[in-house]
Amino acid sequence: MKNFAAVTICSINYIAKALVLFDSYIEHHPNHSFYLVLVDRKREDITIDRPKLNIIWAEDLAIPNFLKYAFTYDVIEFNTNVKPTALQLILKHHDAVVYLDPDIKVYASLASVFEVLETASLVVTPHSNSPILDGKKPDDLELLKFGAFNLGFIGVARCDEGLAFLEWWSARCLEYGFYEPQLGLGVDQKWVGLAPCFFPSMQILHDVGLNVAFWNLHERSFEQTDGIWMVNRKHPLKFIHFSSFSTSSPDDVAQKQTRFGPMSRPDFSLLAREYSVELLANASEKFSSVPYSFDYFDDGTYVTAALRRFYAQLRHGVLGADENPFRTNGVVMNFAKKHGLISKCSIASKRHTFRDMNAYSFQIRVINKMLRLSLFLLGSERYFNLMRYLAHISSLRNQTDMFGKIK
């Protein structure tokens, strides 16, 4: 009998979601092992009442220069960038493993996935199986920025090619796993778009019951038959990826899309409301209110997003002298103080989305007037080249020359 496993990765504040995933996965795979990798500083007071749940702290993944990577990336980036390393560790003890994002619920057995992994080195799912270009988000234009495959799910077999893939993927995630779609980078996800070129045994799964989410609802509908949820009336629903989901507004489908308005998908709402109830049942203040520990220096000073990006570019030089960049009054903190990169606020900054633009309409009008003036002063050709340069330096990693020689 094959020895299979599943794994998810999250920080402490997402444990409630991970528990819904764990419960639903084990219900349909009682003989599988399940692992939860916690990306946070190790704490003794975090206890989870799930005897079959195996906990691994990220620092125990044996990643070289672990603290430097923890400083380089924000919470979302680091959670995704340790994924290949976690899969490598688990494959030492199992024949195949599937990774599932913590905001997933499983509705049926994934036996068909593991069957494919008998011959394939790895399996992924596309964001959708049919093209769409309707001016709504997300569509094919969005997928050019974020990747053809959704890496909230991946399965890997313990074989030479599967292990080679993880080695290749891990190296790129740890070194270049930034969320900078304007420069073609999308944490762990965009890299796997290249994988079919290098790993010919990779398989793309087009089963519409897998990885159902807001990005493919335009091609999938749901109904229950004899107590079993079906997709498009003939395919068993295997798992839903509740990405961008609001527990308080389950009828809204997702916050990062514009295709479906509230209550426009009553079939999906039935599943979403049930999921919301399960999340609330697992919610615990001792988990949800815990701040991400790698957002702070050792003395509690907040690490700003700007500082992370500058450090990312300078970590192989002078700023890399500290093995622990979180050290109070170390090289990194002193650099941050010198250049005004320390924030007085101790709360993590909001990650803005396209929906937040209306809140900055005045600022946007001012910027547009400044751009219009720049066009007038520079002329069309120089203005065009300026915009190309600004696209390049839209990543703070490409702005470090302004600091001059750092001593």
Legacy VTK file of the C-alpha trace (Angstrom):
# vtk DataFile Version 3.0
C-alpha trace
ASCII
DATASET POLYDATA
POINTS 407 float
0.000 0.000 0.000
1.276 3.456 -0.934
2.069 5.916 1.820
0.396 9.262 1.053
0.276 12.617 2.839
-1.092 16.147 2.649
0.361 19.378 3.963
-0.742 22.948 4.451
1.199 26.032 5.515
0.080 29.080 7.470
0.964 31.486 10.242
-0.631 31.220 13.686
-3.510 33.586 12.918
-4.729 31.267 10.112
-4.910 28.097 12.217
-8.736 28.103 12.257
-8.779 27.797 8.471
-6.138 25.076 8.541
-8.277 23.079 10.987
-11.296 23.150 8.671
-9.036 21.850 5.914
-7.547 19.169 8.160
-10.939 17.915 9.350
-12.359 17.749 5.835
-9.259 16.072 4.397
-9.006 13.396 7.091
-12.747 12.670 6.758
-12.107 11.495 3.197
-8.542 10.166 3.696
-8.468 8.589 7.179
-5.291 6.603 6.431
-3.239 9.553 5.154
-0.802 11.626 7.187
-1.464 15.347 7.462
1.092 18.065 8.249
0.701 21.704 9.236
3.763 23.914 8.791
3.556 27.015 10.996
5.439 30.029 9.670
6.042 32.012 12.847
8.494 32.027 15.718
8.167 28.782 17.660
5.952 29.090 20.742
5.249 26.554 23.468
1.783 27.918 24.239
0.305 26.966 20.842
-1.596 23.742 21.382
-4.034 22.199 18.895
-6.513 19.496 19.850
-6.127 17.286 16.779
-4.199 14.075 17.671
-3.619 13.120 14.008
-2.290 16.536 13.044
1.511 16.723 12.682
2.918 20.192 13.461
6.183 21.412 11.923
7.561 24.865 12.711
9.145 26.613 9.734
12.465 27.028 11.548
12.672 23.211 11.736
12.631 22.867 7.946
16.436 23.273 8.028
16.462 26.201 5.589
19.966 27.754 5.528
19.949 31.440 6.537
16.386 31.012 7.739
16.170 34.348 9.583
17.489 36.245 6.581
14.712 34.820 4.420
12.159 35.528 7.165
13.266 39.167 7.080
13.379 39.374 3.274
9.775 38.336 2.687
6.446 39.444 4.130
4.008 36.986 5.689
2.298 35.922 2.446
5.544 35.638 0.519
7.338 33.628 3.189
4.406 31.263 3.689
4.477 30.417 -0.008
8.240 30.376 -0.434
8.866 27.639 2.144
6.398 25.369 0.336
8.930 23.461 -1.813
11.174 22.870 1.215
8.232 21.520 3.226
7.325 19.161 0.394
10.931 17.966 0.207
10.917 17.129 3.907
7.614 15.245 3.791
8.602 13.235 0.717
11.405 11.694 2.745
8.702 9.679 4.507
5.922 9.357 1.900
5.489 8.147 -1.673
3.489 11.207 -2.723
2.209 14.363 -1.086
-0.334 17.026 -1.981
-0.089 20.604 -0.816
-3.365 22.446 -0.140
-3.718 26.091 0.883
-5.216 26.524 4.368
-8.339 28.247 2.968
-9.450 25.046 1.221
-12.203 22.597 2.164
-12.216 19.039 0.821
-15.536 17.472 -0.228
-14.469 14.109 -1.684
-11.512 11.762 -2.005
-8.485 12.903 -3.991
-7.731 9.304 -5.007
-7.748 10.331 -8.672
-4.916 12.789 -7.990
-2.771 10.174 -6.281
-3.480 7.750 -9.139
-1.980 10.240 -11.598
1.046 10.592 -9.310
1.763 6.887 -9.881
3.272 7.924 -13.242
3.531 11.733 -13.125
6.275 13.530 -11.223
3.978 16.396 -10.237
0.439 17.584 -10.872
-1.087 21.075 -10.965
-4.388 22.657 -11.960
-4.885 25.652 -14.259
-6.746 28.631 -12.876
-9.485 27.810 -15.360
-10.107 25.441 -18.259
-11.783 27.965 -20.544
-10.642 31.421 -21.648
-12.462 34.554 -20.590
-11.822 38.175 -21.511
-14.859 40.166 -20.423
-13.298 43.169 -18.702
-14.021 41.709 -15.273
-11.463 40.534 -12.714
-9.891 38.059 -12.992
-9.678 37.291 -16.700
-6.969 36.119 -19.091
-5.131 39.440 -18.762
-4.926 38.953 -14.994
-3.617 35.402 -15.408
-0.750 36.714 -17.530
0.342 38.574 -14.381
-0.396 35.923 -11.758
0.300 32.675 -13.584
-1.507 29.993 -15.565
-1.514 27.529 -12.655
-2.872 28.090 -9.166
-0.331 26.855 -6.650
-2.817 26.686 -3.799
-2.703 23.056 -4.859
0.126 20.863 -6.101
0.942 17.184 -5.855
4.463 15.742 -6.066
5.652 12.141 -6.241
8.823 10.797 -4.675
10.738 10.119 -7.858
13.896 11.545 -9.419
12.044 14.141 -11.472
9.713 15.134 -8.621
12.636 15.696 -6.269
14.581 17.563 -8.967
11.566 19.808 -9.508
11.393 20.651 -5.792
15.113 21.446 -5.690
14.732 23.789 -8.679
11.546 25.399 -7.343
12.876 25.866 -3.819
16.012 27.666 -4.984
13.973 30.152 -6.986
11.334 30.713 -4.320
13.867 31.423 -1.585
15.917 33.795 -3.726
13.276 35.468 -5.925
9.898 34.706 -4.321
8.637 38.282 -4.353
5.094 39.375 -5.080
5.898 41.903 -7.787
3.615 41.165 -10.760
4.740 44.391 -12.424
8.144 42.711 -12.839
6.801 39.272 -13.708
7.253 37.794 -10.217
4.418 36.082 -8.350
5.907 34.402 -5.259
6.030 30.612 -5.825
3.321 30.556 -8.478
4.814 32.158 -11.579
7.890 29.916 -11.494
5.798 26.807 -12.072
4.694 28.250 -15.412
8.194 27.295 -16.609
8.077 23.798 -15.110
6.536 21.983 -18.151
9.619 23.038 -20.137
12.007 21.326 -17.729
10.025 18.464 -16.175
8.245 16.504 -18.922
6.419 14.134 -16.548
4.464 17.033 -15.064
0.703 16.641 -15.576
-1.948 19.365 -15.803
-5.252 18.211 -14.288
-8.415 19.568 -15.923
-10.891 17.944 -13.522
-13.436 20.715 -12.810
-14.005 19.270 -9.336
-10.477 20.280 -8.315
-9.442 23.726 -7.055
-12.809 25.387 -7.520
-12.455 29.108 -6.753
-13.570 32.577 -7.762
-11.250 32.532 -10.766
-13.107 29.640 -12.429
-16.720 30.100 -11.286
-17.634 31.327 -14.777
-17.312 27.731 -16.002
-18.611 25.805 -12.970
-21.964 25.412 -11.254
-22.956 23.318 -8.213
-25.826 21.168 -7.101
-26.313 18.373 -4.616
-27.350 14.908 -5.809
-28.055 12.185 -3.250
-26.082 14.125 -0.676
-23.046 14.548 -2.961
-22.019 17.923 -4.322
-21.531 17.864 -8.099
-19.898 20.327 -10.483
-21.680 20.959 -13.783
-24.056 18.122 -12.831
-21.652 15.276 -13.615
-18.308 15.789 -11.835
-17.903 15.235 -8.068
-16.798 18.353 -6.201
-13.427 17.502 -4.649
-12.304 20.758 -3.065
-13.070 24.462 -3.013
-10.350 27.050 -2.585
-12.073 29.825 -0.596
-9.476 32.416 -1.551
-10.241 36.053 -0.690
-13.175 34.847 1.411
-14.935 36.947 4.048
-16.417 34.973 6.926
-18.837 37.807 7.684
-20.000 38.110 4.040
-20.075 34.596 2.561
-22.508 35.622 -0.199
-19.951 38.036 -1.684
-18.051 35.163 -3.458
-14.629 36.824 -3.057
-13.163 40.249 -2.421
-10.620 40.105 -5.258
-13.050 39.666 -8.134
-15.660 41.778 -9.932
-17.463 39.174 -12.056
-20.056 38.077 -9.495
-21.959 40.448 -7.251
-23.383 39.571 -3.823
-26.054 36.838 -4.019
-25.446 36.376 -7.764
-24.307 32.774 -7.237
-26.802 31.141 -4.854
-25.349 27.710 -5.642
-21.925 28.823 -4.414
-23.451 30.726 -1.482
-24.825 27.502 0.004
-21.318 26.071 0.177
-19.786 29.353 1.319
-22.226 29.792 4.210
-21.523 26.286 5.434
-17.787 26.990 5.247
-18.241 30.242 7.164
-20.027 28.398 9.993
-17.173 25.879 10.225
-14.572 28.638 10.327
-16.381 30.380 13.149
-16.687 27.110 15.053
-12.896 26.718 14.909
-12.125 30.371 15.543
-10.129 31.134 18.645
-8.864 34.467 19.828
-5.662 32.832 21.001
-4.928 32.106 17.321
-6.594 34.804 15.222
-5.303 37.722 17.282
-1.661 36.593 17.318
0.450 39.024 15.245
2.947 37.632 12.767
6.173 37.378 14.755
8.522 38.026 11.845
6.955 41.472 11.409
9.037 42.718 14.348
12.623 43.226 15.419
13.678 41.469 18.617
12.762 44.567 20.653
9.264 44.789 19.146
9.993 47.489 16.555
7.866 46.975 13.435
9.632 45.910 10.229
8.215 48.053 7.416
7.468 46.728 3.940
9.910 49.246 2.449
12.725 48.049 4.703
12.120 44.444 3.653
12.473 45.320 -0.023
15.664 47.322 0.441
17.096 44.571 2.620
16.232 42.006 -0.047
18.503 43.751 -2.525
21.274 44.543 -0.036
21.320 41.291 1.985
24.216 39.856 -0.033
26.392 42.828 0.870
26.901 44.822 4.053
23.399 44.188 5.419
24.046 40.465 5.271
26.695 40.710 7.980
24.096 39.964 10.656
23.047 36.324 10.750
20.008 37.617 12.626
18.715 40.734 10.833
16.012 41.089 13.525
18.703 41.896 16.112
18.102 45.044 18.151
20.604 47.770 17.151
22.189 45.411 14.661
23.393 46.365 11.182
19.910 46.212 9.666
18.142 48.189 12.380
20.824 50.879 12.319
20.496 51.128 8.525
16.727 51.487 8.922
17.083 54.247 11.534
19.613 56.149 9.437
17.388 56.192 6.351
13.987 56.777 7.936
12.736 53.242 7.419
11.484 52.722 10.971
7.755 53.212 11.499
6.237 54.587 14.688
3.262 52.299 14.096
3.535 48.773 15.476
0.630 47.369 13.431
1.182 45.594 10.119
0.426 47.843 7.153
-2.671 47.105 5.081
-2.119 45.205 1.836
-4.115 47.269 -0.659
-6.099 45.811 -3.571
-7.766 47.369 -6.613
-10.900 47.917 -4.507
-9.042 50.441 -2.338
-8.412 52.875 -5.197
-11.653 54.800 -4.643
-10.469 55.732 -1.161
-7.540 57.613 -2.749
-9.403 59.421 -5.528
-8.067 62.850 -4.477
-4.468 61.640 -4.382
-4.914 59.964 -7.754
-6.222 63.197 -9.279
-3.157 65.043 -7.952
-0.829 62.405 -9.407
-2.590 62.629 -12.772
-2.095 66.394 -12.831
1.606 65.924 -12.066
1.884 63.388 -14.871
0.160 65.764 -17.274
2.647 68.480 -16.323
5.561 66.070 -16.780
4.318 65.189 -20.266
4.114 68.869 -21.161
7.607 69.649 -19.823
9.417 66.554 -21.145
7.683 65.945 -24.437
6.196 62.657 -25.556
9.412 60.687 -26.239
11.196 61.510 -22.984
7.958 61.059 -21.056
7.544 57.577 -22.575
11.087 56.621 -21.532
10.508 58.036 -18.046
7.462 55.776 -17.642
9.523 52.757 -18.689
12.115 53.655 -16.061
9.443 54.154 -13.403
8.106 50.680 -14.200
11.602 49.339 -13.490
11.973 51.130 -10.165
8.403 50.372 -9.073
10.162 47.586 -7.212
12.014 49.091 -4.266
14.686 46.462 -4.864
15.724 48.512 -7.890
16.065 51.767 -5.934
18.972 50.937 -3.642
21.454 53.088 -5.579
19.956 56.139 -3.861
21.651 55.103 -0.628
25.104 55.368 -2.183
27.867 53.212 -0.796
26.676 51.583 2.419
29.277 51.152 5.141
LINES 1 408
407 0 1 2 3 4 5 6 7 8 9 10 11 12 13 14 15 16 17 18 19 20 21 22 23 24 25 26 27 28 29 30 31 32 33 34 35 36 37 38 39 40 41 42 43 44 45 46 47 48 49 50 51 52 53 54 55 56 57 58 59 60 61 62 63 64 65 66 67 68 69 70 71 72 73 74 75 76 77 78 79 80 81 82 83 84 85 86 87 88 89 90 91 92 93 94 95 96 97 98 99 100 101 102 103 104 105 106 107 108 109 110 111 112 113 114 115 116 117 118 119 120 121 122 123 124 125 126 127 128 129 130 131 132 133 134 135 136 137 138 139 140 141 142 143 144 145 146 147 148 149 150 151 152 153 154 155 156 157 158 159 160 161 162 163 164 165 166 167 168 169 170 171 172 173 174 175 176 177 178 179 180 181 182 183 184 185 186 187 188 189 190 191 192 193 194 195 196 197 198 199 200 201 202 203 204 205 206 207 208 209 210 211 212 213 214 215 216 217 218 219 220 221 222 223 224 225 226 227 228 229 230 231 232 233 234 235 236 237 238 239 240 241 242 243 244 245 246 247 248 249 250 251 252 253 254 255 256 257 258 259 260 261 262 263 264 265 266 267 268 269 270 271 272 273 274 275 276 277 278 279 280 281 282 283 284 285 286 287 288 289 290 291 292 293 294 295 296 297 298 299 300 301 302 303 304 305 306 307 308 309 310 311 312 313 314 315 316 317 318 319 320 321 322 323 324 325 326 327 328 329 330 331 332 333 334 335 336 337 338 339 340 341 342 343 344 345 346 347 348 349 350 351 352 353 354 355 356 357 358 359 360 361 362 363 364 365 366 367 368 369 370 371 372 373 374 375 376 377 378 379 380 381 382 383 384 385 386 387 388 389 390 391 392 393 394 395 396 397 398 399 400 401 402 403 404 405 406
